[in-house]
């Protein structure tokens, strides 16, 4: 079943997608009200594909457009209008002490899971109310195999006690499990970030073809989770891909699959430069249905290796039963241009050739907020906080930084360590000779 949603302002979009999702699920009941029919429809796997034509500006990802895309997808997938509630519905009985990790794909520095998407997910997760408070950002880990691959993809390594953490299995104290897991007859050890540190996993893959496996999507992304992926590439990686994803640390902890399909590779993958720009995200709880739709998008764009992706069909069958690749059991919902008519998306305020400064999140805030910006070339950066009267409060950054995406937390304290009162504050960002200012609101 396929449904398209397009061209709404933000409030209309939210109302329409929630009502539309309910209607999509109940429409077959009107035709056939039997309990058997209801069971079949409820059991269908939902896959969201959201596309926005303006997510790329001057070949750069617009973070704020991307945030709307992520928010639209999670709301439509879960049926919750509140972003925090939508994300929270994925994590049964979640607690403040739990850790959510986001497994990204950074093996190809020319096309990795973009930091803009990972941090848009982080923004959503921190809007969850858990045990009466916002979910702690420091209990989110963005990870892949090595720190160097993460850096090459534009991530900033963070092992500190504030902000979302970001590091590789190569990080000191990380490494692979002592347990040897059987992957279709091949022995593999799994990243301890997954086995020991994470309570829940979000799989953030990339849209790429693969010369051996046919495609690299959510299930193949876990080849970056184990210590010996080279030994499980035989036979088009079938049945190794489903066997790996069927391991209990992965199957029991993984809650959602998201594919970064802003760009894609259809030939020569998983290496090389992107060749297509679908400007899309794919989102589903079902890894098989997710990869089935991702493979279709690659094929529609001219990919010739889809026939090798036999692991998708194998994953749907016993003994794995990881999901469905039956198009009759997949509800595909396509959302087009969710930002059209949304007045909350500001015009470009800065030169895309230099940097982007984003509004803080959350705003207003009462305990901590996060300031984020992206540098497209190295420069001296200064980030200062002033009160509304223009009096200096705190300097958060004063250093030379390389290009990349940065997130800086502020806990509402002045330079002397004393909490400042409620009110409006000015964040002054200086990049070289260019200066920008945003307003933020502290409420206690």
N, C-alpha and C positions, 0 to 999 in steps of 0.2 A: 504494500500500500504506500502511496506517495502523496505528500501534502506539501504545497508551497505557501509560504508566508512572505509578504514583501511590502515595502514602502509604507511604513506606519511611523507616526511620531512615537516617542518613547512610551508614553502612558498608554496610547492606543495599542502599541505593539505588545506590551505586557498583558493587557486585558485580552487581546485577541489570541495570543499564543496559549495562555492558560485555558481559555474557553475552547480554543481550537483543538488543544490536546485532548481535553475531555470529550469533545465531540468526535474526535477521531477514534477514540476507544469505544464509544457507545454506539456509533453509527451502525455497525454490523448487528447490534442487538435489536435495532428497529426492524431490520430485515428478517432476522431470525432470532427469536427470543429464547431459544433453548439454552439450558445450562451448559450443554456441551459447546455451543457456539461461543458463549461468554468465556469459557475457560480457554478456548483456543485463542481468542482475541487478546485476553489479558496476558497470556503467555508469550505473545509476540515480543520480539526484541526491537526496541526503538533506537534508531540511529539519526542523529541530528547532523545536518551539513549546513553551516552558516557561512554565507559569502557576503563580502562588502567591497564594492568597487573602489572605495576611497581609502582602504586600509593601507595602500601603498601610495606615498607621496614622494615624488622625485626618487623613486626606487628605495625609499626608507619606510619601515613599518611605523604607522601612526599609532602610538601606544593607546591613546584615548579611544580611537575607533576600535582597536583590538579589544579593549576592555568591554565595550558595548557588545561586541561579538561574543566574547566569553560569557558575559552575563546573560545574553539572550539565549545561548545554547543551554546553559545549566538550568535556567528557569523553564524552558520548554521541555527539557528532558525529564525534570522532576515534577513539574506542575506547580511548583511553589513560586509565588510572586516575589517574596522577600529573598534577596540573594543569600543572606546568611542561612536562612531556613532551607533554601534549595541545596546548598552545599552540605549542611548538617544532616540532611536526610540520607546522605551516602554513608554516614559513619554511625552505625548502631552503637548506642551506649558510650559514645565518645566522652572522654574526661579531659580536664585541663592538663593532666600529666602525659597524655598520649602524644605520640609523634606521628606526623603524616609526612611521608617522603614522596618527592616527585622525581621519577626516573626519566631523565632526558636522554637524548641521543646526540652525542657530540663527536662521533668518530670521524665525520667529514666536516672539516672546518669551513668548507664552502657552503654547506647546507646542514646546519644543526638545528635542534629544537631552539627556537629563538628565545632569548631572555625575556623579551616583552610578553610572550605568552606565559612563561613560567611565573612571572611576577604578577600578571593579571590573575592567575589562579591563586597566588598567595593573597592578593587583595581580597578575593572572595572568601578564602578560608578564614581570614582574620575578622570577617564580619559575622562569623558564627558565634552565637551566645552559648557558652558551655559552662555549666555550673555557675551561672549568674555573671560571667565575665566574658569578654572577647577571647577567642582562642589565641593563645600566645604565639606570636610570629616566630619566636625562637624555637618553637617545637615543630617547625617545618624545615625539612632538609631537601634541597635541590642537589641531585647527585648523578654521577656517571662513573666511568672507569677511572679516569685520572684527573688530577688538578690541571695539568697542562692542557688537556682537551677541553675542559670547561673554560679555561682562560681564553683559548683560541676561539671559542664560540661566543665570547663576549661576556661571560659570567665573571663576577668578582668573588674570589674565594673568601668565605666567612666562616670561621670556627668560633666566633665570639659568643657572648651571652645576650646580644641584642640583634634584632633583625632576623630574617630567615637565614638559616645556615646554608652554606653551599660548599661542597667539597667532594672529592672523588674517593673511590675505594682505595686509591693509592695513599690517601692521607694517613699520617701517623696515627695509630690507634684504630685504623680501619682494617683493611685486608679482607681475606676470604675466610669462610667458615672452616672449622676443623672437620666438620661433618662432610663426608663424601656422598653426594646424591647420585642416584642412578638415573641417567637420562637416556632411555632406550638402549641400555647396554654400555653407555659411555659414562665414566665417572667425572663428576663436576663438583667443584666447590662454589658456593654462592656468596656474593658480597655480604659482609656483616652489617652493612648499612641496612640491607633488607632483612636479614635473619635476626639480628640482635637489636638494632636501633629503631626499626619502624614497626608501628602498630597497624598502619594503613599505607597503601601504595596508590599513587596516581601515575599512570603510564602515559608519558608525553612523548610521542614518537614523531617521525618525520615521513613525508610522502616521497618515497624513493623506490625505484626498481632495484632489483638485485640479480646479478648475472647467474647465481646459483639457485637462490630461493625464489626467484621470480619477483618478489616484492620485499621491501623492508617497511613494516608497519608496526602495529602495537605488539604482536606476539614475537616477531623477530627482534624487537627492541631489547628483549631480555637476553640476547646473546652478549650484551654489554653488562650483564649481571653475573655471569659465571666466569671461571678462571681459565677455561680451555675451550673457547668457542671454535677454534680451528678443527677440533676433532669431531664436531657435530655438523659438518657441512656436506656430508655425503648424501647421495640420493635426493638432491634438491632440498636438503635440510628436513626431509620428511622420513621418519616421524619425530625427528629431534625437536623441532619447534614446538609441536603440541606436547611432547613429553616434558620438555623444560617448563612450559607454562602450567603443566599439571602438577608440578611439585608443590607441596602444601605451603611452603613459605610464600610462594607467588600466588597460587590460586586462592588461598584463604585470606590474604591481606589486600589484594588488588581490588579496588572499588570502582574504578572508572578508567576508560581509555580515551585519550584525546590525541588527535593527529594534527600537527602543525602542517597544514596544507596551503600556507601562504605562497610558498614556492614548491616546486617539485622536480624530480629527476625521472625521466622516462627511458633513458638509454645510458649505459655505462655505469649505472649505480652499483653499489652505494657511494662510489667516489665521484668526483667531478663537480662541475658547476651546475646550478639549477637551469632547467631548460623551459619550464612552464611556470605560469603564475596563476594558479586557481583562486588565489585570494580567499581561501576558505579554511575553516576548522571542521574536523569531524569529531563527534563525541558520542559515546555509547558505553553502557555498562557491560555489554556483551563483546568480548574481544574478537570473536569469530565474525559476527555481523559487522563490527567496525572494520575489520580487515577486508571483508568481502566488498563493502562499499568503497573503501580506499582503493582496492584493486580495480574496481569498475572505473573510478575516476582516472586512474593511470591509463587504463585501456582506452577510454574515451579520448584521451589526449595523445594516443599513438604509441603507447608502450607495447613492445613485442614480446615481453618475457612473462606475461601473466600465466601462460600455460604451464610454467614451471612451479607455480605457487600451489602445488598440490597439498601443502601442509594445512591450508585453510579448510579444505574439505575433510582432511584427516582429523583435524581438531574438533570438528563438529560431530564425529562419530565415536562410538565406544572403542576403546575404554576411556577416552578423554572427555567427551561430552562437554566441551568448554563453551559451547554456544551454537548458533545456527548459521548456516550459509544458504538456507532455503529462502529465496526472495519472497515467497508467499508467507513466510513467518517473520519478515522484517518490515516494520513501519518506518519508512524513510521520510523524514520531515526536512524539507529544504527551506531555509530562511534566507531571503535575499535582501541585502542593503538595509539592515536594521537601523542604521544611523540616519537614513533619509528622513528629513524633517525634525531631527532631534536637536533642539536648540541648546542642549547641554554640551554639545561638542563644539568647542571654540575653534575659531579660525587659527591657522598657523600663526603663532606669535613670535616665532624665532626662525632663524635661518636653518633649513634642514642640512646645510653643508657643515654646520658647526656643532650645534647641540639642541637638545629638547629638554625643557623643564616641565614637569608634570605637577598637577595639583596634589597636595598632600592627601593621604588616606590613613585613618578616617578623618573626616572634617564635617562638623565639629568633633573634637576629641576631649577626653577627660583624663587619660592616663599617659598615653603615648601615641604619637603619630609618626608616619614615615614620609620622608621627602625623597623624591626620586628624580633622576635626570639621566640623560644619555649624551655621551660625548662621541662625536664622530671623528675627532682628531685630538691628539694630546694637547693639554693646555694647563696653565695655572688656574686653579679653581678656588673660589672663596664663597662660603655659605654662612651668612650671618642672620641672627634673629634680632629684631627690634620691636619695642612696644609701639602702640598706635601713636604715641607722642614723638616717636623717632629716637627714643633712647635705646642705647645698645644693651642687649640682654645676654647673648651668647654667640660664640663663633664655633660652628660645627666642623667646618672644613677650611683649611688654608694650606694647600699643597698642590704640587704638580701631579696630574693624573693622566694615565693613558686612556685611549679610547675604550668605551665600554658602557655598560648600564650600571648605575649606582643607586643604592638605596641607603638613606641615612635616617636613623630614628632620632626623635627628640622627645624627651620625657617630661617636658614642661619645666625644667630647671634652668635657672640663670647660671652664669659662669661661676658664681660663688657657691653653687650647689643647693641653693634655696629654691623651692617651688615658687613660680610666679603666679599671680592671681588670674582669675578668669578674665577673658577679654579677647580682643582682636590683636594679632601680632603680624608683623611683616617679615617675610623671609626674603632676604636679598641675595641673589645668586649672581656672582661675577665670574665670567668666563673670558679670560684675556682682558680685552678692553670693552667687552659687551656686558651690560648689566640688565637683569630682569628681577621683578619683585612680584610675589604673590601674597595674598592675605590668608591667614589661617585663624581658626576660632577655637580657643580653649574654654571649655565649660566644665565647672566642678560642681 
